[in-house]
Amino acid sequence: MRNLFLFTLSLLPLFCVAQSAKELARFSAPNATQAVAVDSLYFYTVSNSKIVKHRKDNGTVVMEQKYPFKHLNSGIIIDGKLYCSNSNYPEVPMASSLEIFDPNTLEHIGSHSFGIYIGSFTWIDRWQGDWYLMFVHYENYAQEAGKGVAYTMLIQTDSLFRQKAGWVLPKPLIERIRPESISGGSFSADGKLFLNPHHFEEMYICQIPTMGYELELLHTISVPFQGQGLAWDRYQPNVLWGMRRDTREVISMKIED
């Protein structure tokens, strides 16, 4: 067992929610540069153009596959399919697509192109029957003229990816993450939205507001992850997976109130 990581507030003193997390496992994963996805028996590391499948119990590589993509990002497994966001980052104008894989074989089985849309597509999740996708903006070498981090938006869509609603980031969060943006996100079992930045060792717990256009930031917690794509383990209660780019490791931990 690893050390006990204490979750601490770093943005809004109003929300002093004490939580802790026990690290469960840490695996060497040279392909861990963009994201990690998980299912019942395996975890999958995602880099710009490669996906590697590992056993969850010991990290052993089962298979790997390269693809002709420029910038795969977050991944999530839903109903037996691995969904990954894809973009032309750092090129402008920004163009994005959703790429779909068979996690059993890593074969590419589907695609949905957004073309030039509302930003650079970084993550996708499904909650209560609808899709939630985040399209981000930057204030670095990938910045689109006249736009910045404040143009980042989470959208809710139906099964055909037709927009139903949209929300922007809270202003304190925009100030915290600029010039980068949000790299990963996923809903917890109780409907809280966990967001990962590009490189900070922290996560932002938000929720969909009951009114208005701005996500509600509840609190910020420190984690041993280093930004990028994260994944809830739907087969182990309150277990969250993330990765470190600097050490090329995948880490799982159990979140405790």
FIBA-37829 format. One record per residue: residue in three letters; x, y, z of N, C-alpha, C, CB in turn; residue number from 0. Coordinates in pm, whole numbers, plus 50000, padded with zeros to 5 digits. Each point is the difference from the previous one (the first is absolute). Glycine has a CB too. Layout:
   type    n.px    n.py    n.pz   ca.px   ca.py   ca.pz    c.px    c.py    c.pz   cb.px   cb.py   cb.pz   seq
    ALA       X       Y       Z       X       Y       Z       X       Y       Z       X       Y       Z   NUM
...
//
This chain:
   type    n.px    n.py    n.pz   ca.px   ca.py   ca.pz    c.px    c.py    c.pz   cb.px   cb.py   cb.pz   seq
    MET   50084   49881   50000   49916   50119   50000   50088   50126   50000   49817   49874   50122     0
    ARG   50134   50227   49808   50076   50123   49990   49961   50096   50112   50018   49970   49752     1
    ASN   50042   50148   50245   49973   50100   50102   49857   50050   49989   50240   50066   50001     2
    LEU   49713   49990   50108   49867   50060   50002   50012   50144   49953   49925   49849   50189     3
    PHE   50003   50183   49704   50004   50136   49947   49883   50079   50058   50112   49920   49786     4
    LEU   49918   50194   50275   49896   50085   50056   49955   50098   49895   50094   49975   50230     5
    PHE   49779   50036   49755   49942   50091   49904   49987   50138   50066   49876   49810   49882     6
    THR   50176   50293   50055   50000   50132   50058   49941   50101   49906   50199   49939   50133     7
    LEU   49739   50162   49926   49940   50108   49924   50107   50092   49945   49794   49986   50140     8
    SER   50190   50058   49733   50100   50091   49945   49941   50116   49924   50151   49809   49987     9
    LEU   49718   50196   49995   49942   50112   49926   49901   50081   50082   50032   49868   49794    10
    LEU   49865   50069   50259   49893   50074   50064   49989   49962   50148   49878   50012   49780    11
    PRO   50170   50074   50311   49995   49969   50142   49859   49974   50051   50203   50137   50027    12
    LEU   49694   49911   49902   49863   49983   50042   49964   49852   50011   49942   50217   49893    13
    PHE   50115   49699   50020   49965   49860   49995   50109   49917   50067   49870   50037   49788    14
    CYS   50128   49955   50342   50102   49927   50074   49954   49856   50022   50077   50213   50114    15
    VAL   49928   49708   49782   49956   49862   50006   50122   49910   50019   49799   50050   49853    16
    ALA   50208   49882   50259   50116   49915   50029   49978   49862   49940   50047   50127   50213    17
    GLN   50043   49831   49702   49994   49866   49941   50141   49943   50000   49800   50061   49855    18
    SER   50207   49808   50126   50130   49936   49989   49990   49891   49896   50058   50051   50242    19
    ALA   50058   49902   49714   50002   49892   49902   50119   49911   50025   49885   50145   49832    20
    LYS   50091   49726   50162   50109   49904   50019   50042   49947   49864   49914   49936   50229    21
    GLU   50214   50081   49741   50052   49948   49875   49997   49847   50003   50145   50204   49970    22
    LEU   49799   49736   49924   49986   49856   49994   50110   49932   49920   49756   50032   50022    23
    ALA   50281   50029   49866   50099   49937   49913   50066   50105   49913   49870   49786   50000    24
    ARG   50252   50183   49958   50076   50087   49911   50077   49910   49903   50020   50185   50178    25
    PHE   49959   49838   49691   50060   49915   49899   50085   50082   49903   49807   49842   50021    26
    SER   50305   50102   49939   50079   50060   49894   49925   49984   49869   50217   49952   50122    27
    ALA   49773   50159   49801   49923   49996   49875   50060   50103   49905   49788   49925   50120    28
    PRO   50311   50036   49800   50069   50095   49912   49909   50075   49904   50194   49853   50017    29
    ASN   49688   50092   49953   49907   50066   49908   49908   50100   50070   50008   49796   49859    30
    ALA   50008   50221   50272   49911   50086   50077   50038   50147   49982   49965   49815   50167    31
    THR   49986   50244   49726   50028   50142   49975   49875   50085   49986   50207   49928   49889    32
    GLN   49679   50011   50079   49878   50079   49980   49887   49959   50094   50067   50028   49763    33
    ALA   49911   49843   50256   49884   49960   50079   50008   49853   50038   49863   50174   49886    34
    VAL   50046   49788   50205   49981   49860   50036   49851   49972   50000   50214   49994   50138    35
    ALA   49747   49888   49811   49862   49953   50006   50001   49864   50068   49933   50127   49788    36
    VAL   49954   49833   50273   49998   49873   50073   49869   49926   49976   50150   50099   50174    37
    ASP   49858   49768   49832   49881   49916   50004   50016   49900   50114   49960   50028   49750    38
    SER   49972   49859   50245   50001   49909   50114   50134   49933   50025   49762   49962   49954    39
    LEU   50313   50007   49939   50125   49926   50015   50124   50073   49953   49865   49800   49973    40
    TYR   50119   50308   49950   50114   50063   49935   49997   50152   50016   50004   49812   49836    41
    PHE   50115   50247   50151   50007   50145   49980   50072   50026   49867   50002   50045   50251    42
    TYR   49967   50068   49690   50047   50033   49866   50068   50136   50004   49814   49864   49894    43
    THR   50312   50140   50067   50069   50128   49994   49990   50056   49859   50159   49928   50183    44
    VAL   49817   50203   49811   49979   50068   49874   50108   50106   49980   49751   49959   50014    45
    SER   50317   50034   49873   50092   50106   49960   49947   50061   49871   50200   49885   50110    46
    ASN   49877   50202   49827   49950   50070   49882   49949   49906   49892   50160   50179   50050    47
    SER   49909   49709   49928   49964   49913   49889   50008   49851   50034   50082   50177   49850    48
    LYS   49919   49790   50279   50010   49860   50040   49915   49974   50123   50232   49988   49904    49
    ILE   49709   49892   50100   49929   49952   50118   50064   49868   50042   49782   50114   49930    50
    VAL   50248   49874   50200   50060   49879   50055   49907   49945   50107   50237   50084   49951    51
    LYS   49735   49786   50041   49911   49932   50094   50082   49926   50104   49823   49976   49820    52
    HIS   50145   50048   50309   50074   49939   50111   49903   49923   50092   50173   50185   49989    53
    ARG   49876   49713   50076   49924   49935   50107   49994   50091   50122   50070   49773   49914    54
    LYS   49812   50235   50148   49983   50086   50117   50069   49945   50124   49784   50075   49904    55
    ASP   50235   49793   50103   50055   49944   50123   50150   50016   50011   49815   49840   49999    56
    ASN   50256   50160   49887   50146   50011   50009   50063   50091   49895   49996   49774   50092    57
    GLY   49924   50288   49822   50052   50095   49903   50060   49938   49875   50041   50145   50188    58
    THR   49956   49723   49800   50059   49934   49884   49933   50046   49870   50055   49802   50144    59
    VAL   50026   50225   49755   49948   50040   49870   49938   49879   49930   50172   50184   49983    60
    VAL   49705   49832   49970   49928   49893   49930   50010   50018   49849   49843   49978   50194    61
    MET   50137   50146   49761   50013   50031   49857   50012   50150   49982   49868   49795   49938    62
    GLU   50172   50247   49944   50011   50141   49969   49974   50022   49852   50164   50033   50188    63
    GLN   49797   50089   49778   49968   50031   49861   50028   50148   49972   49824   49817   49997    64
    LYS   50238   50209   49888   50023   50136   49955   49895   50038   49896   50248   49978   50046    65
    TYR   49724   50155   49948   49897   50051   49910   50050   50127   49931   49818   49901   50146    66
    PRO   50119   50138   49745   50044   50120   49928   49936   50128   50054   50031   49858   49798    67
    PHE   49969   50157   50335   49941   50118   50061   50110   50093   50050   49797   49868   50065    68
    LYS   50169   50260   49944   50097   50101   50042   50000   50022   50150   49971   50108   49780    69
    HIS   49908   49889   50283   49995   50037   50141   49880   49935   50068   50114   50217   49948    70
    LEU   49891   49650   50073   49900   49936   50083   50011   50054   50142   50004   49792   49856    71
    ASN   49884   50218   50212   50002   50056   50135   49928   49904   50094   50005   50237   49909    72
    SER   49901   49810   50168   49936   49917   50101   49926   49882   49939   49979   50200   50143    73
    GLY   50011   49691   49935   49928   49882   49958   49904   49952   50107   50192   49937   49857    74
    ILE   49697   50004   50101   49905   49943   50095   49934   49879   49937   49959   50226   50106    75
    ILE   50019   49669   49973   49936   49881   49950   49854   49998   50046   50220   49875   50002    76
    ILE   49690   50121   49901   49857   49999   50026   49936   49894   49911   50000   50247   50064    77
    ASP   49923   49665   49998   49928   49895   49927   50093   49922   49906   49792   50139   50015    78
    GLY   50326   49829   50034   50091   49917   49924   50072   50068   49886   49855   49819   50061    79
    LYS   50147   50314   49939   50073   50074   49898   50090   50104   50067   49813   49964   49833    80
    LEU   50304   50056   50108   50095   50100   50049   49986   50126   49915   50160   49819   50082    81
    TYR   49797   50290   49982   49982   50128   49933   50117   50092   50035   49747   49973   50004    82
    CYS   50315   50086   49893   50112   50092   50022   49976   50130   49926   50157   49806   50029    83
    SER   49871   50304   50036   49998   50128   49931   50125   50010   49914   49867   50109   50187    84
    ASN   50122   49968   49704   50111   50016   49906   49996   50142   49946   49996   49752   49938    85
    SER   50121   50308   50046   50005   50137   49948   50127   50020   49919   49865   50083   50195    86
    ASN   50144   50035   49742   50120   50035   49924   50094   50088   50082   49867   49984   49788    87
    TYR   50116   50020   50346   50086   50078   50088   50148   49978   49964   49827   49986   50184    88
    PRO   50254   50121   49806   49972   50140   50031   49964   50086   49879   50155   49973   50189    89
    GLU   49798   49967   49705   49968   50077   49881   49874   50084   50018   50109   49823   49863    90
    VAL   49882   50284   50061   49879   50080   49991   49970   50024   49853   50045   50111   50224    91
    PRO   49826   49899   49739   49885   49989   50089   49986   49860   50057   49887   50178   49870    92
    MET   50052   49816   50247   49986   49873   50071   49900   49909   49930   50058   50115   50215    93
    ALA   49979   49758   49770   49910   49900   49943   50003   49876   50089   50038   50088   49764    94
    SER   49847   49845   50249   49990   49889   50095   49911   49888   49948   50036   50163   50185    95
    SER   49984   49720   49875   49914   49885   49970   49995   49908   50120   50056   50016   49755    96
    LEU   49844   49899   50247   49987   49894   50098   50037   49869   49931   49819   50124   50130    97
    GLU   50277   49802   49927   50043   49874   49941   49961   49885   50093   50192   50115   49881    98
    ILE   49763   49774   50059   49944   49890   50077   50078   49872   49969   49771   50110   49999    99
    PHE   50259   49814   50107   50082   49879   49987   49933   49883   50071   50208   50141   49986   100
    ASP   49826   49740   49970   49959   49878   50068   50108   49969   50105   49874   49911   49794   101
    PRO   50093   50097   50335   50104   49976   50101   50052   49858   50004   49895   50177   50131   102
    ASN   50031   49729   49812   50047   49861   49997   50117   49982   49903   49769   49924   50059   103
    THR   50224   50145   49827   50101   49982   49895   50079   50127   49971   49856   49826   49903   104
    LEU   50099   50289   50150   50052   50133   49971   49978   50041   49854   50171   49965   50179   105
    GLU   49742   49965   49752   49965   50037   49863   49918   50128   50000   50004   49759   49931   106
    HIS   50025   50329   49973   49921   50123   49983   49868   49963   49935   50209   50143   49980   107
    ILE   49678   49895   50083   49869   49954   49952   49903   50112   49968   50035   49797   50133   108
    GLY   50003   50329   49892   49905   50107   49970   50060   50137   50021   49818   49848   50065   109
    SER   50114   50254   49879   50048   50137   50009   49883   50096   49984   50225   49931   49910   110
    HIS   49781   50179   50162   49905   50110   49981   50080   50129   49993   49812   49876   50123   111
    SER   50185   50192   49764   50079   50122   49982   49919   50123   50036   50132   49887   49820   112
    PHE   49929   50202   50260   49940   50129   50032   50054   50110   49908   49972   49926   50239   113
    GLY   50135   50041   49688   50061   50100   49913   50050   50119   50080   49850   49927   49814   114
    ILE   50142   50191   50126   50032   50124   50073   49877   50036   50080   50166   50081   49821   115
    TYR   49845   49913   50311   49882   50012   50085   50021   50113   50101   49950   49753   49972   116
    ILE   50029   50220   50155   50004   50106   50101   50128   49999   50083   49754   49991   50008   117
    GLY   50342   49927   49954   50125   49992   50074   50070   49868   49970   49906   50146   50180   118
    SER   50190   49820   49903   50076   49876   49987   49941   49896   50095   50211   50128   49933   119
    PHE   49746   49761   50015   49930   49895   50074   50098   49925   50090   49831   49978   49813   120
    THR   50144   50023   50320   50094   49935   50092   49943   49881   50075   50105   50218   50023   121
    TRP   49764   49776   50006   49949   49883   50070   49851   49983   49977   50177   50027   50172   122
    ILE   49776   49848   49852   49859   49965   49984   49957   49907   50112   50018   50027   49750   123
    ASP   49857   49986   50292   49941   49907   50097   49851   49995   49973   50179   50051   50176   124
    ARG   49754   49850   49883   49855   49991   49988   49939   49998   50139   50020   49876   49782   125
    TRP   49875   50203   50235   49936   50009   50130   49849   50010   49979   50204   50113   50102   126
    GLN   49724   49797   49963   49854   49996   49995   49948   50003   49856   49993   50115   50222   127
    GLY   50072   49808   49693   49953   49980   49864   50050   50099   49897   49806   49905   50104   128
    ASP   50256   50203   49937   50052   50100   49906   50152   50000   49999   49796   50140   50037   129
    TRP   50260   49909   49853   50145   50017   49988   50039   50138   50052   50007   49843   49803   130
    TYR   50111   50163   50259   50059   50127   50043   50140   50006   49940   49863   50007   50219   131
    LEU   50165   50102   49709   50127   50017   49932   50058   50137   50033   49926   49847   49814   132
    MET   50206   50160   50203   50063   50129   50026   50088   50040   49883   49994   49956   50247   133
    PHE   49987   50169   49711   50079   50060   49894   50073   50120   50060   49838   49923   49816   134
    VAL   50293   50077   50178   50080   50096   50076   50071   50100   49908   50031   49827   50177   135
    HIS   50016   50279   49887   50083   50100   49934   50121   50028   50088   49800   50103   49883   136
    TYR   50306   49945   50053   50128   50021   50067   50046   50145   49982   50060   49758   49964   137
    GLU   50043   50275   50114   50066   50130   49985   50150   49977   49987   49818   50117   50134   138
    ASN   50215   49781   49784   50139   49968   49974   50021   49999   49849   50020   49864   50215   139
    TYR   50073   50057   49737   50029   49995   49856   49885   49939   49920   50241   49981   50055   140
    ALA   49659   49960   50014   49884   49942   49931   49878   50091   50008   50089   49773   50052   141
    GLN   49931   50352   49983   49887   50092   50018   49940   50042   49867   50104   50081   50211   142
    GLU   49764   49918   49783   49930   50055   49885   49986   50150   50017   49876   49783   49964   143
    ALA   50140   50291   49928   49996   50146   50005   49869   50047   50060   50150   50013   49799   144
    GLY   49861   50080   50297   49883   50060   50061   49932   49916   50105   49972   50116   49791   145
    LYS   50085   49766   50240   49938   49913   50100   50104   49957   50102   49832   49919   49831   146
    GLY   50120   50031   50282   50089   49955   50106   49930   49896   50085   50117   50222   50002   147
    VAL   49941   49749   50116   49952   49893   50087   49853   50019   50036   50230   49975   50091   148
    ALA   49725   50148   49921   49861   50028   50037   49900   49948   49898   50080   50201   50120   149
    TYR   49964   49767   49759   49911   49946   49898   49980   49849   50012   50074   50184   49850   150
    THR   49995   49753   50244   49982   49857   50027   49855   49973   50040   50241   49979   50070   151
    MET   49700   49912   49878   49859   49973   50028   49973   49850   50010   49939   50212   49883   152
    LEU   49977   49753   50215   49945   49865   50012   49863   50001   49934   50129   49953   50216   153
    ILE   49847   49951   49693   49869   49993   49938   49935   49866   50031   50076   50155   49819   154
    GLN   49793   49848   50190   49917   49881   50017   49932   49972   49867   49963   50046   50248   155
    THR   50043   49827   49705   49939   49966   49872   49912   49876   50014   50197   50101   49879   156
    ASP   49723   49876   50019   49925   49877   49993   50086   49890   49939   49783   50129   49980   157
    SER   50157   49756   49988   50078   49887   49950   50059   50025   49862   49855   49854   50134   158
    LEU   50092   50246   49794   50052   50035   49867   50092   50122   50006   49791   49905   49898   159
    PHE   50250   50132   50223   50093   50112   50025   49942   50134   49956   50188   49841   49972   160
    ARG   49680   50173   50042   49935   50128   49979   49994   50073   50134   49863   49910   49805   161
    GLN   50187   50211   50200   50014   50072   50127   49865   50029   50063   50210   50101   49916   162
    LYS   49781   49873   50217   49882   50028   50078   50023   50112   50100   49931   49764   49973   163
    ALA   50195   50250   50074   50032   50104   50099   50151   50021   49999   49799   49939   50144   164
    GLY   50246   50167   49923   50143   50029   50008   50033   50088   50119   50015   49978   49753   165
    TRP   50107   50006   50300   50043   50077   50116   50146   50040   49983   49833   49880   50147   166
    VAL   50202   50236   49906   50138   50046   49998   50065   49971   50135   49943   50181   49833   167
    LEU   50189   49833   50175   50073   49978   50124   49981   50117   50096   50168   49861   49876   168
    PRO   49836   50113   50255   49995   50109   50098   50123   50089   49986   49868   49855   50158   169
    LYS   50115   50273   49865   50111   50095   49982   50122   49968   50086   49832   50171   49946   170
    PRO   50153   49790   50183   50121   49964   50078   50077   49884   49939   49884   50081   50203   171
    LEU   50044   49825   49736   50066   49886   49938   50073   50042   49872   49825   49847   50096   172
    ILE   50115   50242   49828   50066   50053   49880   50133   50065   50037   49776   50036   49891   173
    GLU   50222   50045   50214   50123   50069   50043   50104   49900   50047   49865   50200   50064   174
    ARG   50091   49691   49998   50093   49903   50055   50072   49923   49890   49854   49981   50202   175
    ILE   50075   49978   49694   50058   49907   49902   50066   50069   49882   49829   49839   50067   176
    ARG   50140   50290   49908   50058   50064   49882   50151   50007   50011   49792   50132   49970   177
    PRO   50285   49850   49923   49960   50005   49859   49955   49866   49943   50159   50185   49977   178
    GLU   49838   49709   50107   49953   49870   49953   49850   49990   50023   50226   49894   50048   179
    SER   49720   49983   49946   49857   49984   50019   49971   49867   50067   49954   50143   49799   180
    ILE   49923   49805   50187   49960   49875   50062   50030   49884   49905   49819   50119   50131   181
    SER   50256   49782   49919   50042   49887   49918   49916   49875   50019   50226   50093   50009   182
    GLY   49709   49892   50105   49923   49880   50026   49881   50029   50090   50205   49864   49973   183
    GLY   49694   50052   50019   49883   50018   50085   49912   49877   49999   50009   50244   49957   184
    SER   49916   49737   50152   49908   49887   50008   49906   50022   50118   50172   49844   49896   185
    PHE   49708   50099   50093   49901   50009   50107   50021   49888   50100   49837   50108   49844   186
    SER   50155   49925   50285   50001   49898   50104   49861   49938   50009   50182   50123   50128   187
    ALA   49805   49773   49952   49873   49929   50010   49887   50088   50052   50129   49791   50037   188
    ASP   49906   50310   50042   49897   50090   50054   49979   50125   49916   50057   49915   50225   189
    GLY   50002   50088   49655   49974   50111   49909   50092   50119   50013   49772   49926   50006   190
    LYS   50330   50066   50079   50099   50109   50006   50092   49988   49879   49990   50007   50254   191
    LEU   50055   50106   49699   50087   50004   49883   50143   50024   50044   49812   50085   49856   192
    PHE   50276   49817   50121   50141   50011   50036   50077   50042   49875   49978   49822   50183   193
    LEU   50092   50291   49826   50075   50054   49887   50149   50000   50030   49804   50142   49938   194
    ASN   50276   49822   49962   50145   49998   50012   50061   50110   49915   49995   49752   50045   195
    PRO   50104   50320   50007   50068   50102   49921   50104   49936   49908   49963   50168   50183   196
    HIS   50119   49915   49757   50102   49949   49908   50119   49939   50073   49928   50173   49836   197
    HIS   50115   49887   50275   50121   49949   50065   50004   50016   50151   50113   50052   49791   198
    PHE   49793   50021   50271   50002   50015   50145   49962   49869   50068   49942   50242   49976   199
    GLU   50111   49737   50146   49966   49881   50078   49878   50030   50086   50243   49925   50003   200
    GLU   49646   50097   49930   49876   50033   50068   49881   49971   49908   50119   50177   50138   201
    MET   49763   49808   49923   49877   49982   49924   49896   50098   50051   50054   49757   49959   202
    TYR   49853   50279   49953   49897   50097   50032   49865   49930   50000   50136   50189   49899   203
    ILE   49796   49815   50216   49871   49934   50011   49892   50106   49977   50091   49825   50164   204
    CYS   49831   50151   49732   49897   50094   49959   49865   49930   49994   50169   50133   49871   205
    GLN   49727   49943   50103   49871   49941   49972   49926   50086   49899   49992   49899   50230   206
    ILE   49914   50038   49700   49917   50073   49906   49909   50093   50079   50008   49811   49831   207
    PRO   49985   50318   50137   49918   50094   50078   49851   49977   49976   50186   50167   49990   208
    THR   49734   49872   50107   49856   49993   49984   49947   50117   49919   49985   49880   50217   209
    MET   50094   50223   49767   49964   50114   49917   50127   50068   49950   49784   50032   50129   210
    GLY   50204   50040   49762   50115   50073   49948   50086   49919   49906   49997   50130   50206   211
    TYR   50116   49926   49756   50084   49946   49893   50139   49962   50047   49873   50138   49842   212
    GLU   50156   49868   50289   50134   49977   50051   50002   49878   50091   50050   50245   49985   213
    LEU   50043   49662   49989   50016   49886   50089   50026   50048   50142   50088   49862   49810   214
    GLU   49860   50064   50287   50020   50036   50140   50122   49927   50055   49752   50040   50029   215
    LEU   50348   50036   50014   50121   49941   50058   49978   49978   50148   50145   50112   49827   216
    LEU   49860   49762   50217   49978   49967   50140   50128   50010   50081   49814   49851   49931   217
    HIS   50292   50082   50025   50129   50008   50067   50107   49939   49911   49889   49991   50226   218
    THR   50234   50025   49817   50116   49949   49929   50074   49904   50092   50020   50210   49861   219
    ILE   50026   49677   50084   50072   49904   50081   50136   49970   49939   49783   49901   50077   220
    SER   50315   50072   50006   50133   49964   49951   50005   49849   49978   50105   50195   50122   221
    VAL   49966   49765   49772   50008   49858   49963   50141   49969   49952   49755   49995   49939   222
    PRO   50282   49878   50057   50133   49964   49948   50003   49994   49848   50040   49871   50208   223
    PHE   49846   50156   49725   49997   50004   49855   50064   50129   49951   49792   49859   49996   224
    GLN   50244   50142   49879   50061   50117   49940   49915   50048   49883   50231   49921   50071   225
    GLY   49644   50114   49960   49911   50047   49895   49968   49891   49899   50093   50227   50031   226
    GLN   49859   49816   49851   49965   49912   49888   49871   49921   50029   50244   49982   49943   227
    GLY   49729   49914   49975   49874   49927   50007   49992   49910   50122   49988   50009   49754   228
    LEU   49894   49987   50309   49976   49917   50117   49886   49902   49971   50080   50185   50153   229
    ALA   49901   49717   49935   49895   49901   49978   49948   49947   50133   50103   49938   49780   230
    TRP   49765   50067   50237   49939   49931   50113   49994   49850   49969   49863   50206   50061   231
    ASP   50165   49715   50040   49991   49855   49988   49857   49960   50036   50248   49966   50056   232
    ARG   49673   49999   49843   49859   49968   50024   49982   49863   50064   49941   50142   49805   233
    TYR   50168   49786   50217   49993   49866   50058   50053   49996   50143   50024   49907   49771   234
    GLN   50029   50204   50277   50048   50012   50137   49950   50132   50055   50206   49858   49954   235
    PRO   49708   50142   50147   49940   50124   50051   50104   50103   50041   49806   49866   50076   236
    ASN   50177   50256   49876   50081   50116   50040   50148   49987   49963   49840   50034   50185   237
    VAL   50191   49884   49716   50138   49987   49955   50019   50083   49873   50018   49768   50102   238
    LEU   50085   50313   49899   50031   50091   49890   50140   49971   49949   49848   50177   50096   239
    TRP   50168   49825   49772   50128   49974   49936   50050   50127   49931   49940   49758   49968   240
    GLY   50189   50264   50038   50063   50112   49932   50142   49964   49959   49858   50162   50130   241
    MET   50219   49936   49826   50134   49971   49950   50094   50117   50022   49902   49848   49832   242
    ARG   50226   50119   50165   50105   50101   50006   50081   49993   49871   50012   49986   50255   243
    ARG   50000   50129   49679   50079   50003   49877   50150   49998   50030   49816   50126   49889   244
    ASP   50223   49937   50223   50143   50013   50028   50065   49866   50030   49957   50229   50086   245
    THR   49973   49682   49984   50055   49869   50036   49941   49887   49916   50036   50086   50231   246
    ARG   49867   49947   49681   49932   49900   49918   49944   49888   50088   50153   50054   49806   247
    GLU   49760   49986   50287   49936   49905   50090   49849   50019   49997   50205   49998   50147   248
    VAL   49725   49892   49875   49856   50001   50021   49973   49969   50148   49954   49928   49759   249
    ILE   49954   50149   50301   49976   49992   50144   49850   49982   50024   50203   50146   50050   250
    SER   49763   49762   50040   49862   49987   50044   49993   50034   50147   49954   49822   49826   251
    MET   49934   50239   50214   49983   50035   50141   49852   50000   50036   50210   50138   49995   252
    LYS   49762   49836   50130   49864   49995   50051   49968   50130   50073   50011   49747   50021   253
    ILE   49886   50319   49935   49958   50126   50062   49910   49971   50117   50019   50121   49782   254
    GLU   50013   49941   50332   49925   49978   50124   49958   50132   50059   50126   49788   50042   255
    ASP   49750   50218   50007   49951   50121   50069   50056   50007   50141   49789   49994   49864   256
//
